[in-house]
Amino acid sequence: MSSNTVPPARTKPADVRREELMDAALALFIAQGIAATSMDEIVKAAGVSKGGFYHHFASKDALLLALQDRYVGDFLAVLIAASAARPAVDWRGRLDAMLEAAVRYFFAELPVHDVVFHEYAPVERREMNQNPIVDHMAAFLKAGAEAGAWRAERPKLLAVMLFGAMHGACDEAILSPGLIDRDGLIALLQDFFWRALRPD
């Protein structure tokens, strides 16, 4: 190869290109809404062709479902990291850490959450019981009960109820700004969860 020869451009790894597509689409969805965002705008923002888009996603719906999955995966990773930062035997501390991480993540990523879970209504809805975060909570509650930290006779149902309480409390804080600060909300939820698990 002579010194004047231009080396061929390196293509980005598929996983990197896929993430870039998702990032570009998400930014557009947040800025102008899902319905108002065209495929042309997405591929232009991501710097790919339509063929490149369809190499990664079969449709706009498939992209949105992938964004949901990524949000849930990131949320779950935050909960796991928060719990792992506390001693394994400190069940109350691990529970409190998970709740604090969950609330702070929810507010930090609120625009993403609202777009991919409220604005987006897929034709084929996922089953309500297919929630990895609830599944993780259920496993955590079951392990804590087995260790004697609390009672959880039906951990999956209890996880659904507690997750719903947490989500509802966060929604109320958003709808009623100034009613309660985030630190206060976290403390309230931590006390509520503990009382639910240790009613005595």
Helices and strands as residue ranges (DSSP letters): H 14-32, H 39-46, H 50-56, H 60-84, H 91-108, H 110-113, I 114-119, H 132-146, H 155-175, H 182-197
